[in-house]
């Protein structure tokens, strides 16, 4: 499977029936549909069928003996929805998902590498402002996480 790298921001409008156009550069990747999952910050996550299979492996560890693993699996499988694309390259976002995430009217689709995020545009602009405000701190935290541990230095 070829690696997909979803990037960029795309402003779209949800129509009265709840249909949303996939950005034209990515429509072919969803010709066999996709999978929608509510995200943790109020967005929806849209996966290609291939990316969904990989994400399913990450989020639903086969350790169903632990209560936390079972709860995560219930959350994932119980909330994910299969969506199909129409001839215009649109998906229908289920009414419950639209309502829970306030996805109406103006939307912003954001590339997230392996998947796309669908945001209410106003919520996205607020999230983007918070990201911009803390960008330096986020980069520093990343740099700190990449530094070799001081515990492993000088031991031999």
Secondary structure, DSSP 8 states (H G I E B T S, - for coil): -----B-SEEEEE--TTSEEE--GGGGGGGTT-EEEEE-TTS-EEEEEHHHHHHHHHHHS-S-TTSHHHHHHHHHHHHH-EEE-B-TTSEEE--HHHHHHHT--SEEEEEE-BSSEEEEEHHHHHHHHHHHHHHHHHHHHHHHHHHS--TTTTT--
